[in-house]
Each structure stands twice: as C-alpha cells, then as structure tokens.
Amino acid sequence: MNDKFSSGTDKAERLQRGGEAEAASPRRRAPGFAGWLAAVVVLGLAVIVLGTMLAFGIRNYNGAQSARADEAAQSLYELNALTDNLDANLSKARVASSAGDRARIFADIAVESELAESAIERLPVAGELTRGMTTFVNKVGQSARDMLETVADGGELSPSQRASIEYMYECNKKLKSFLNGVCADCDVKDVLAALGGSGRLFDDFGGYTDPAADVPREIYDGPFAENTEGALAKALEGAEEITPARAEELAKKYFRDYKVKSAKCTGEAVSGKLVCYNVDVRTERGDVFAQITKKGGKLAMFDSYKECRADNFSDENCIRIAEKFLNDAGYAGMKPVWVSTGGAVCNLNFVCEQDGAAVYPDMIKVKVCRERGMVTGIEALAYLLNHTQRTLPAAKLSKGDILSSLGGYEADSIRLAVIPCRGGEKLAYECFIRYGGSEYYVYFDASTGTECGIFTVVNTAQGRNLL
C-alpha cells in the first residue's frame, strides 16, 4: 500500500475503540462550574418566594394537603422569579462585550435554567402540560454552558450563538409574560384544584402555547454544521439595504403558505458583519420569529412556536417539503446531506453542490414538523456567510484510490465534498462507514489521501448526532 495513505488496520482499531468508548461511556452532565452562584441564586429566590407565600395565604391547611399546596405554590412563584432573572440576564447578554461580563452572565443563565427546570418539575400540573417549558429552559442552559466555554477559552461568539441569544430572549419574554399573569391572579384554591387535575390554573397551563421547543443552534446537526465563522457575508456582496417596511413585506412573502395575519419589525440584531431585522409574524399556522438580512432581504433564520407531536410524514416527504420552502425563500438547488428525526420533528441539513462536490460551508439547516407537514424553522447563517462561486481544484486521487486504502472496513458510500479546514476549505472524499456496530463519516484529502476528519454517529432520544 502506498505510504501516503494511513494504515487501514490502524484506522480499524481506532474506529473500534471509538465505538467501544461510545457504548461504554455514560452520558455526563456538565460540571457544576458555578455551584457558589447557585447557592446565591437559591438564597435570593428563597427571600422572594417567602415574601410572596405570605401574600398567597396558605395558612390553615393541615397535614399532607397543606404540605403539597405549599410546595406547589412555592414552585410556581420560584419559576416566575427565575424567568424574570433570565429575562434580565438574556437582555444583558445581547449587549455585553467584555469576556468577564459575558462569563458571569452565561454562568448566571446556566444556573437559573437548571433551577427553573427543577421548579417546572414541581408545578401542580401534569408533566405533559409543561414539557415544552422544560425542553426550552434545558436548551437555554446548554446554550449558555456552550457560550461560557467559548468565552472562557478566549474565543468570540459565532453569528449562530448571537442569533441564539436573540431568540432565547424573545421566547423567554413570552414565557415571563405568561407566568406573571398566572401568578398575579392565582390563589390557594387554584393550587389545590390544580393538584386535583382541574381548575383555572390547570386550564391556564393546558391552554398555554409554549414559544419554543428548541433554540436555533440546537437543531441536531450533521457534519460541519457549525461552520458560521466567516467574517463577511459573501452571499450578500453587492446587495442593497432594505427598510423595516420592506422586511415586513418579505416576511409575508416567505410565509404566504402559512396564511399570514400580520408581520411587524421589532428591531435589529447584529452578528459580526451580518445585520438582520427581527420580525414577529402572526399566521394561522402559528406565530413565527424571523430574522431577515438588512442587506439583500434574505431569510437568515426563523422558528415557530407551535408544538409538534404526531408522526404523520416520512423523511422523504419532509425532504420534499423542505426543498419547496427553500426554493420559495430564494434558496434554490440545495441538496439534503443529513436527516435526523427526534420525536415528531425532522431535522435536515442542505448544502450547495458544485462540480459534483457537496459544499458543506454553504449549509442551511431546516426543521420540519412531521405532524403538520410544514417547515417550522431554518438557519441559513452558514450559507449567507460562506456561499460564493468557487474555483475547485481537480482531485488527484480517485474514489478507487481512497477505497483501496480503507483496509479492514468498507464504505457504504463515497463522494467528493468541500469541507472547512483550519480556517480555509479543502476538497476531500467523504466516506460513510459502518464498523463494529457503529457508524462513521471519515474524510480524506482528495490530493494526498490523508485522513482530515472523522465523526461518530450517536443515536439519542432527540435523533442522530455526531461527535
């Protein structure tokens, strides 16, 4: 075998170790990096909760009934206080610029999210009525931990992360408004009735439409899905700026199949060189939060707030639905490269193709509701930052050359791909491999045959993911 190829036996052993490690290693929670902060937050909340409990009027109930009502009321008011705190910290996160400020804010958000998740679990209503809230605060906490790690390592937030902050802020604001209203009108009879599965409090949560189940960056991703580090929005070069009124018109156009009732521009968001208008869209198929680029009027991202439960559409149908939406939104010719189903949501990654190669830097992520057969979210940041017509080098090696180097295992598929690599791009061969009960995506330089990337497919409750 040619020395320029890595040993097939070595790769097989390394892949086998990866599969064994995946099977043997339990999933671990993020370390308690802010335990001291949790204590401070809990003490502060205890003061708030005790004060509100006095006004709440739970005084004359004995035994187990009194204890249950007391705990349920405390959880409700604790959750209300935590969403108020999250609102303040997410607002700060939108404008904070120093690494120290960001680290403190993200640590606060992570701790408050964990406390909120615990409070939701103790609410006096059935768990199915609060599942969306639990998912949302869990995702907020994970995003905050990821951003804390980024700034702690001296890095800058990506455009995708900045967009997530805006999205989380808008969604939490709706949750805060709902809880403030519930707590303002609630009394002891409502809590006791809810514990019995009825009453006004129970009805309030039953009729509540949660603003979000996922933050944008939590769409479960395939290879190279976080490639949003471009300094310039290449896809928007030469485009003219649009007005807020024009952004509202475009939002109505992009969501015309959703039967738009209204579209209102609520401000701007800045992510590096990409400036977007925030637009709230009311439709007959659910409320939508969208971002439309100030330059060029492209749909950069959107997410809708209606829950998706039933599984009525296949992956193939979801792909066709996503392709139509992308075409109508001005993203024609995109090709699906990744499909992952979590619950009743189908997550898809689309990329451009050039000269027969899948161009991973030009990616758009799409969510499709399998219950209603409609697109409920997209993220096009990577595409807008990276898309351009490239001059690709010719591959010096053939598919046969790569396949002959694999040694102890076989590739189910192989194709050319342009992948991000060390701040630039590289033409490579993408091999999908099954080995030792696990699945892998392995990438080889199309000129040298050197292995330049490897991902392990991990199956989770939310769908397929890569490590």
C-alpha positions, -999 to +999 in steps of 0.1 A: +000+000+000+012+035-008+028+052+023+008+084+017-023+065+029-028+058+066-028+022+077-062+005+073-056-017+103-047+014+124-079+031+113-100+000+120-085-003+156-091+034+162-127+032+149-133+001+170-120+020+201-144+049+193-174+025+191-165+008+224-160+041+241-193+053+229-211+022+241-193+021+275-193+058+285-224+071+303-237+105+293-224+130+318-238+163+328-218+195+325-197+200+357-211+223+384-189+252+374-210+277+393-220+260+424-213+290+446-235+311+422-263+285+426-263+290+463-265+328+460-294+325+435-313+300+457-309+322+487-322+352+468-351+333+455-360+320+489-365+356+501-387+363+471-407+331+475-412+335+512-425+370+507-449+360+481-461+330+501-472+353+529-494+372+504-506+339+489-525+330+520-517+293+526-521+292+564-549+269+575-544+236+558-531+207+578-511+176+571-502+163+536-526+186+518-510+217+533-475+205+525-484+197+489-501+230+484-472+249+500-446+232+478-467+236+446-472+274+453-435+278+461-425+262+428-448+284+408-435+316+423-399+303+421-403+297+384-419+331+379-389+348+397-364+327+377-379+337+343-377+374+355-340+368+362-335+351+329-351+380+311-327+404+328-296+383+320-306+374+284-311+411+279-276+418+292-261+390+271-274+408+240-251+438+246-223+425+268-189+428+250-162+420+276-152+384+282-156+389+320-191+402+317-201+375+293-187+348+315-206+360+346-239+364+326-237+330+309-229+313+343-260+330+358-282+319+329-269+283+331-276+281+369-310+298+366-320+274+338-312+244+360-332+258+389-361+267+365-361+231+352-363+218+388-392+242+396-412+232+365-410+195+376-426+205+409-455+226+394-491+215+404-500+204+369-494+173+348-460+169+332-474+168+296-486+204+300-451+217+308-430+195+286-423+224+262-412+247+290-388+220+303-373+215+269-369+252+264-351+260+297-329+229+293-318+241+258-312+276+272-290+262+299-270+240+274-265+270+251-253+292+280-228+265+290-215+262+255-211+300+252-194+301+286-169+276+274-163+296+243-155+329+261-136+311+289-113+298+262-108+333+248-130+328+218-156+351+202-193+341+199-202+329+165-231+345+145-252+314+153-246+319+190-255+356+188-287+347+170-295+322+197-293+349+224-318+370+205-341+340+200-339+329+237-346+364+248-377+367+227-390+333+237-383+338+274-401+372+273-433+353+262-429+327+290-423+355+316-454+373+305-475+341+308-462+333+343-465+369+356-502+368+346-508+334+362-491+344+395-510+377+396-544+361+397-537+328+415-549+319+450-548+288+473-580+273+458-565+274+424-534+255+436-554+228+454-577+224+424-547+220+400-533+193+423-566+175+417-563+179+380-588+207+374-594+244+380-583+277+365-546+271+370-548+237+353-567+253+324-541+281+321-512+257+316-533+234+294-541+263+270-506+277+270-488+276+237-451+273+245-430+298+225-403+273+215-390+238+220-355+244+206-332+272+202-318+275+167-284+262+172-298+231+189-311+216+156-293+183+157-265+186+133-246+165+107-210+171+096-196+206+097-229+222+108-213+249+130-193+265+102-205+300+108-173+318+115-170+338+082-161+375+087-181+387+057-215+377+043-202+365+009-237+356-003-249+392+002-220+410-016-233+438-038-269+436-024-287+467-014-300+475+020-338+472+027-360+491+050-380+477+080-412+480+060-396+460+031-386+433+057-422+431+068-433+427+031-407+400+025-418+381+057-453+380+044-440+366+011-418+340+027-446+327+049-475+332+024-484+295+026-488+299+064-517+324+059-501+355+074-522+377+096-496+404+104-458+410+103-441+436+125-404+445+126-393+448+162-357+459+159-323+448+146-298+421+155-261+422+148-239+391+143-204+401+132-208+415+097-244+402+094-272+427+103-308+414+104-342+428+111-362+409+138-397+403+126-427+389+145-451+371+121-486+361+131-501+333+109-530+309+110-504+281+114-487+296+145-466+325+155-431+330+139-400+348+150-379+356+119-346+374+111-343+390+076-310+404+065-308+442+063-286+438+032-305+418+005-336+409+025-327+372+028-344+350+053-315+342+077-334+322+103-369+316+117-386+295+143-422+289+151-438+283+184-465+256+178-457+222+194-454+191+171-464+157+185-478+132+159-457+114+133-476+117+101-449+124+074-420+103+063-384+115+060-389+116+022-420+137+025-402+161+049-373+165+024-397+175-003-415+199+020-382+215+030-370+217-006-401+236-016-398+261+012-361+267+004-370+273-033-398+297-024-374+316+000-348+321-027-325+291-018-329+270-050-309+239-058-300+229-023-293+192-017-300+172+015-270+157+032-283+148+067-316+136+082-323+132+119-356+126+135-363+135+171-398+128+183-421+144+157-395+168+143-374+160+112-341+179+112-324+183+078-291+198+066-290+211+030-258+222+011-249+235-023-233+213-049-206+225-073-187+203-098-202+172-083-190+181-047-212+187-017-201+222-004-205+219+034-196+255+042-228+266+023-252+249+046-289+256+056-305+237+085-342+230+083-368+217+108-400+201+096-430+192+118-439+156+110-474+162+124-485+191+102-461+186+073-447+222+074-413+238+079-411+252+115-375+265+115-345+272+094-310+286+100-291+299+069-262+318+086-235+295+073-249+298+037-251+336+039-216+340+053-198+315+030-217+310-002-199+320-033-188+305-067-156+287-061-127+275-083-123+240-071-090+220-077-091+187-095-090+157-073-056+140-077-069+107-063-099+087-075-126+071-054-109+037-061-076+050-046-094+060-014-115+028-011-083+007-016-068+025+014-096+016+039-082-019+046-103-036+072-136-020+066-158-009+037-175+023+028-213+023+022-209+054+001-182+078-010-184+112-027-164+145-031-171+172-006-157+207+001-152+209+039-140+236+063-104+230+074-081+252+096-098+284+087-100+275+050-116+249+028-104+216+014-116+192-013-120+158+003-137+124-002-165+117+023-168+081+033-198+067+052-186+036+071-202+010+093-178-008+116-180-027+149-217-018+153-211+019+149-214+044+120-188+069+110-182+097+085-145+098+075-129+125+053-097+120+032-078+148+014-086+144-023-050+153-032-029+134-006-052+107+008-045+119+043-074+115+068-086+150+076-117+144+097-137+117+114-172+118+131-190+092+151-228+089+147-245+089+180-282+079+184-300+100+211-336+104+222-337+136+201-323+119+169-289+112+153-260+135+163-223+135+155-192+136+178 
